[in-house]
C-alpha cells in the first residue's frame, strides 16, 4: 500500500474512530433518566474513541512522514531534510507507546458494570469510570502534545517541498485536569459532580478530534 493510499484511508477512517458525541448535555440527562444505564454506553464510547483515535492518527502522521520522505528522495533533498524527518519519528514514539496501553473498551465496560455498586451515590460515576476519566484525560494530553510536535515538523517539511499546510495551534493543548480536586469535589457532592465530569469528557474529546480534521483535509487535498 502506498503512503498516499494510507493517508487517504486513515483520513476516511475517522468516521469510525473519531466518535463525536452530538449532544453531551442530553447524554447526561439520559444517564439520569435511565438510572445510569446510558452512562455505561457513554463510558464505552469514550474508551473506544481514546484507543481508536490514537491508532488512526498514528497511522495518518506516519503515512504523512513516509510520503514526504519519498518526495524528498525523489527530489534529492533527503539528506538535507533528514533531521526533520527524524524529529517527526521521535514525536510519534509516545503515540506508538500508547497503542500498548490497557484501553480495551469492552474490558473497561465489563469492569465498570462489575463494580457498578461502588458508585459514589445513585447516578454518579463508578470507580472504574473515574479511573477511566483520568486515564483518558492523561492520554489526550500526551497524545495532543506529541501529534502537535509531529504536525509542526511536517508543516515545515512540506513547505520546503512546495506544499503549504495549516500550522498547528500551540494553544490547543489544554493541559491535564486537576484529578485530585475533581475526586474530592465528587465525594463532597455525593457523586453529583461526576455528571459534569462526564459532560466535560465528551466535550473536550469532541473538540480535540474535530480540531484534527482541518490539517488532515488540507494534507490529503494537497497531495
C-alpha positions as a Markdown table, in Angstrom:
| # | Residue | x | y | z |
|---|---|---|---|---|
| 1 | Unk | 0.0 | 0.0 | 0.0 |
| 2 | Unk | 1.4 | 3.4 | -1.0 |
| 3 | Unk | 1.9 | 6.2 | 1.5 |
| 4 | Unk | -0.7 | 8.3 | -0.4 |
| 5 | Unk | -3.3 | 5.5 | -0.1 |
| 6 | Unk | -2.5 | 5.1 | 3.6 |
| 7 | Unk | -3.1 | 8.8 | 4.1 |
| 8 | Unk | -6.4 | 8.7 | 2.3 |
| 9 | Unk | -7.6 | 5.6 | 4.2 |
| 10 | Unk | -6.5 | 7.0 | 7.5 |
| 11 | Unk | -8.4 | 10.2 | 6.8 |
| 12 | Unk | -11.5 | 8.4 | 5.7 |
| 13 | Unk | -11.4 | 6.1 | 8.7 |
| 14 | Unk | -12.1 | 8.9 | 11.1 |
| 15 | Unk | -15.9 | 8.3 | 10.6 |
| 16 | Unk | -15.3 | 5.1 | 12.6 |
| 17 | Unk | -12.6 | 6.1 | 15.1 |
| 18 | Unk | -13.4 | 9.8 | 15.9 |
| 19 | Unk | -16.7 | 9.3 | 17.7 |
| 20 | Unk | -18.4 | 12.7 | 18.2 |
| 21 | Unk | -21.0 | 13.0 | 21.0 |
| 22 | Unk | -23.7 | 15.0 | 19.3 |
| 23 | Unk | -25.5 | 16.0 | 22.5 |
| 24 | Unk | -23.3 | 15.9 | 25.6 |
| 25 | Unk | -25.9 | 17.6 | 27.8 |
| 26 | Unk | -28.7 | 15.3 | 26.5 |
| 27 | Unk | -26.4 | 12.3 | 27.2 |
| 28 | Unk | -26.0 | 13.4 | 30.8 |
| 29 | Unk | -29.8 | 13.8 | 31.1 |
| 30 | Unk | -30.4 | 10.4 | 29.6 |
| 31 | Unk | -27.9 | 8.9 | 32.1 |
| 32 | Unk | -30.0 | 10.4 | 34.9 |
| 33 | Unk | -33.3 | 9.3 | 33.2 |
| 34 | Unk | -32.1 | 5.7 | 32.8 |
| 35 | Unk | -30.7 | 5.4 | 36.3 |
| 36 | Unk | -27.1 | 5.3 | 35.0 |
| 37 | Unk | -27.5 | 2.7 | 32.3 |
| 38 | Unk | -26.9 | 5.1 | 29.4 |
| 39 | Unk | -23.7 | 6.1 | 31.2 |
| 40 | Unk | -22.3 | 2.7 | 30.5 |
| 41 | Unk | -22.7 | 3.3 | 26.8 |
| 42 | Unk | -21.1 | 6.7 | 27.1 |
| 43 | Unk | -18.1 | 5.3 | 29.0 |
| 44 | Unk | -17.6 | 2.6 | 26.4 |
| 45 | Unk | -17.6 | 5.1 | 23.6 |
| 46 | Unk | -15.2 | 7.4 | 25.5 |
| 47 | Unk | -12.7 | 4.5 | 26.0 |
| 48 | Unk | -13.2 | 3.4 | 22.4 |
| 49 | Unk | -12.5 | 6.8 | 21.0 |
| 50 | Unk | -9.4 | 7.2 | 23.2 |
| 51 | Unk | -7.9 | 4.0 | 21.8 |
| 52 | Unk | -9.0 | 4.1 | 18.1 |
| 53 | Unk | -8.4 | 7.8 | 17.5 |
| 54 | Unk | -4.8 | 7.5 | 18.7 |
| 55 | Unk | -4.3 | 4.5 | 16.4 |
| 56 | Unk | -5.7 | 6.3 | 13.4 |
| 57 | Unk | -3.8 | 9.5 | 14.0 |
| 58 | Unk | -0.5 | 7.5 | 14.4 |
| 59 | Unk | -1.2 | 5.8 | 11.0 |
| 60 | Unk | -2.0 | 9.2 | 9.4 |
| 61 | Unk | 1.0 | 11.0 | 10.7 |
| 62 | Unk | 3.3 | 8.1 | 9.9 |
| 63 | Unk | 2.0 | 7.9 | 6.4 |
| 64 | Unk | 2.4 | 11.7 | 6.0 |
| 65 | Unk | 6.0 | 11.3 | 7.1 |
| 66 | Unk | 6.6 | 8.4 | 4.7 |
| 67 | Unk | 5.1 | 10.3 | 1.8 |
| 68 | Unk | 7.2 | 13.4 | 2.4 |
| 69 | Unk | 10.3 | 11.2 | 2.7 |
| 70 | Unk | 9.5 | 9.6 | -0.7 |
| 71 | Unk | 9.1 | 13.1 | -2.2 |
| 72 | Unk | 12.3 | 14.3 | -0.6 |
| 73 | Unk | 14.2 | 11.3 | -2.0 |
| 74 | Unk | 12.8 | 11.9 | -5.5 |
| 75 | Unk | 13.9 | 15.5 | -5.4 |
| 76 | Unk | 17.4 | 14.7 | -4.0 |
| 77 | Unk | 16.7 | 16.5 | -0.7 |
| 78 | Unk | 16.5 | 13.5 | 1.7 |
| 79 | Unk | 19.9 | 14.2 | 3.4 |
| 80 | Unk | 19.1 | 17.8 | 3.8 |
| 81 | Unk | 15.8 | 17.2 | 5.5 |
| 82 | Unk | 16.7 | 14.0 | 7.3 |
| 83 | Unk | 17.0 | 15.7 | 10.8 |
| 84 | Unk | 13.4 | 17.0 | 10.4 |
| 85 | Unk | 12.1 | 13.5 | 9.5 |
| 86 | Unk | 13.9 | 12.0 | 12.5 |
| 87 | Unk | 12.2 | 14.6 | 14.7 |
| 88 | Unk | 8.8 | 13.5 | 13.4 |
| 89 | Unk | 9.6 | 9.9 | 14.1 |
| 90 | Unk | 10.7 | 10.8 | 17.6 |
| 91 | Unk | 7.5 | 12.8 | 18.2 |
| 92 | Unk | 5.4 | 9.7 | 17.2 |
| 93 | Unk | 7.0 | 7.5 | 19.8 |
| 94 | Unk | 4.5 | 8.4 | 22.5 |
| 95 | Unk | 1.6 | 7.6 | 20.2 |
| 96 | Unk | 3.1 | 4.2 | 19.4 |
| 97 | Unk | 3.7 | 3.5 | 23.1 |
| 98 | Unk | 0.0 | 4.4 | 23.8 |
| 99 | Unk | -1.2 | 1.7 | 21.4 |
| 100 | Unk | 0.0 | -0.9 | 24.0 |
| 101 | Unk | -1.7 | 0.7 | 27.0 |
| 102 | Unk | -4.6 | -1.1 | 28.7 |
| 103 | Unk | -7.5 | 0.7 | 26.9 |
| 104 | Unk | -9.7 | -2.1 | 25.6 |
| 105 | Unk | -13.2 | -0.5 | 25.7 |
| 106 | Unk | -15.0 | -3.8 | 26.2 |
| 107 | Unk | -12.9 | -4.9 | 29.2 |
| 108 | Unk | -13.3 | -1.4 | 30.7 |
| 109 | Unk | -17.1 | -1.6 | 30.2 |
| 110 | Unk | -17.2 | -5.0 | 32.0 |
| 111 | Unk | -15.1 | -3.6 | 34.8 |
| 112 | Unk | -17.5 | -0.7 | 35.1 |
| 113 | Unk | -20.5 | -3.0 | 35.2 |
| 114 | Unk | -18.9 | -5.4 | 37.8 |
| 115 | Unk | -18.0 | -2.6 | 40.2 |
| 116 | Unk | -21.2 | -0.6 | 39.4 |
| 117 | Unk | -22.2 | -0.9 | 43.0 |
| 118 | Unk | -19.1 | 1.0 | 44.1 |
| 119 | Unk | -20.6 | 4.3 | 42.9 |
| 120 | Unk | -20.3 | 7.4 | 44.9 |
| 121 | Unk | -24.1 | 7.5 | 45.1 |
| 122 | Unk | -27.0 | 6.7 | 42.8 |
| 123 | Unk | -26.3 | 8.0 | 39.3 |
| 124 | Unk | -22.7 | 9.2 | 40.0 |
| 125 | Unk | -19.9 | 7.7 | 38.0 |
| 126 | Unk | -18.5 | 4.4 | 39.2 |
| 127 | Unk | -14.9 | 3.8 | 40.4 |
| 128 | Unk | -13.9 | 2.3 | 37.0 |
| 129 | Unk | -15.3 | 5.3 | 35.2 |
| 130 | Unk | -13.4 | 7.7 | 37.4 |
| 131 | Unk | -10.2 | 5.8 | 36.8 |
| 132 | Unk | -11.1 | 5.8 | 33.1 |
| 133 | Unk | -11.7 | 9.5 | 33.0 |
| 134 | Unk | -8.3 | 10.1 | 34.5 |
| 135 | Unk | -6.6 | 7.8 | 32.0 |
| 136 | Unk | -8.4 | 9.3 | 29.0 |
| 137 | Unk | -7.5 | 12.8 | 30.0 |
| 138 | Unk | -3.9 | 11.9 | 30.6 |
| 139 | Unk | -3.9 | 10.1 | 27.2 |
| 140 | Unk | -5.4 | 13.2 | 25.5 |
| 141 | Unk | -2.7 | 15.5 | 26.9 |
| 142 | Unk | 0.2 | 13.2 | 25.9 |
| 143 | Unk | -1.4 | 12.5 | 22.5 |
| 144 | Unk | -2.0 | 16.1 | 21.7 |
| 145 | Unk | 1.4 | 17.3 | 22.6 |
| 146 | Unk | 3.1 | 14.5 | 20.6 |
| 147 | Unk | 1.0 | 14.9 | 17.5 |
| 148 | Unk | 1.3 | 18.7 | 17.7 |
| 149 | Unk | 5.0 | 18.4 | 17.6 |
| 150 | Unk | 4.8 | 16.0 | 14.6 |
| 151 | Unk | 2.4 | 18.3 | 12.7 |
| 152 | Unk | 4.7 | 21.3 | 13.2 |
| 153 | Unk | 7.7 | 19.4 | 11.8 |
| 154 | Unk | 5.6 | 18.1 | 8.9 |
| 155 | Unk | 4.3 | 21.6 | 8.1 |
| 156 | Unk | 8.0 | 22.7 | 7.8 |
| 157 | Unk | 9.0 | 19.7 | 5.7 |
| 158 | Unk | 6.1 | 20.0 | 3.3 |
| 159 | Unk | 6.7 | 23.8 | 2.9 |
| 160 | Unk | 10.2 | 23.0 | 1.7 |
| 161 | Unk | 8.7 | 20.5 | -0.7 |
| 162 | Unk | 6.3 | 23.2 | -2.1 |
| 163 | Unk | 3.2 | 22.2 | -0.2 |
| 164 | Unk | 1.6 | 24.7 | 2.2 |
| 165 | Unk | -0.3 | 23.3 | 5.2 |
| 166 | Unk | -2.0 | 25.0 | 8.1 |
| 167 | Unk | 0.3 | 25.2 | 11.2 |
| 168 | Unk | -0.9 | 23.6 | 14.4 |
| 169 | Unk | -2.2 | 25.9 | 17.1 |
| 170 | Unk | 0.0 | 25.5 | 20.2 |
| 171 | Unk | -2.8 | 26.8 | 22.4 |
| 172 | Unk | -5.0 | 23.8 | 21.6 |
| 173 | Unk | -3.1 | 21.7 | 24.2 |
| 174 | Unk | -5.5 | 22.2 | 27.2 |
| 175 | Unk | -3.3 | 20.6 | 29.9 |
| 176 | Unk | -4.3 | 17.9 | 32.3 |
| 177 | Unk | -7.3 | 18.2 | 34.6 |
| 178 | Unk | -6.9 | 18.6 | 38.4 |
| 179 | Unk | -7.8 | 15.0 | 39.2 |
| 180 | Unk | -7.4 | 15.2 | 43.0 |
| 181 | Unk | -9.6 | 18.3 | 43.1 |
| 182 | Unk | -12.2 | 16.6 | 40.9 |
| 183 | Unk | -12.3 | 13.5 | 43.0 |
| 184 | Unk | -12.6 | 15.5 | 46.2 |
| 185 | Unk | -15.5 | 17.6 | 44.8 |
| 186 | Unk | -17.2 | 14.4 | 43.6 |
| 187 | Unk | -17.1 | 13.0 | 47.1 |
| 188 | Unk | -18.3 | 16.2 | 48.7 |
| 189 | Unk | -21.2 | 16.4 | 46.3 |
| 190 | Unk | -22.1 | 12.7 | 46.8 |
| 191 | Unk | -21.3 | 12.0 | 43.1 |
| 192 | Unk | -23.3 | 14.8 | 41.5 |
| 193 | Unk | -20.1 | 16.4 | 40.2 |
| 194 | Unk | -19.2 | 13.3 | 38.2 |
| 195 | Unk | -22.2 | 14.0 | 35.9 |
| 196 | Unk | -20.5 | 17.3 | 35.0 |
| 197 | Unk | -17.2 | 15.4 | 34.6 |
| 198 | Unk | -18.9 | 13.0 | 32.2 |
| 199 | Unk | -20.2 | 16.0 | 30.2 |
| 200 | Unk | -16.7 | 17.6 | 30.2 |
| 201 | Unk | -15.1 | 14.4 | 28.9 |
| 202 | Unk | -17.4 | 14.3 | 25.9 |
| 203 | Unk | -16.9 | 18.0 | 25.0 |
| 204 | Unk | -13.1 | 18.0 | 25.4 |
| 205 | Unk | -12.7 | 14.9 | 23.3 |
| 206 | Unk | -15.1 | 16.3 | 20.6 |
| 207 | Unk | -13.0 | 19.5 | 20.5 |
| 208 | Unk | -9.8 | 17.5 | 20.0 |
| 209 | Unk | -10.9 | 15.2 | 17.3 |
| 210 | Unk | -12.7 | 17.9 | 15.3 |
| 211 | Unk | -9.6 | 20.1 | 15.6 |
| 212 | Unk | -7.5 | 17.4 | 13.8 |
| 213 | Unk | -9.7 | 17.3 | 10.7 |
| 214 | Unk | -8.6 | 20.6 | 9.1 |
| 215 | Unk | -4.9 | 19.5 | 8.9 |
| 216 | Unk | -5.9 | 16.1 | 7.5 |
| 217 | Unk | -8.2 | 17.5 | 4.9 |
| 218 | Unk | -5.6 | 20.1 | 3.8 |
| 219 | Unk | -2.8 | 17.5 | 3.5 |
| 220 | Unk | -4.9 | 14.9 | 1.6 |
| 221 | Unk | -6.2 | 17.6 | -0.6 |
| 222 | Unk | -2.8 | 19.0 | -1.4 |
| 223 | Unk | -1.3 | 15.7 | -2.5 |
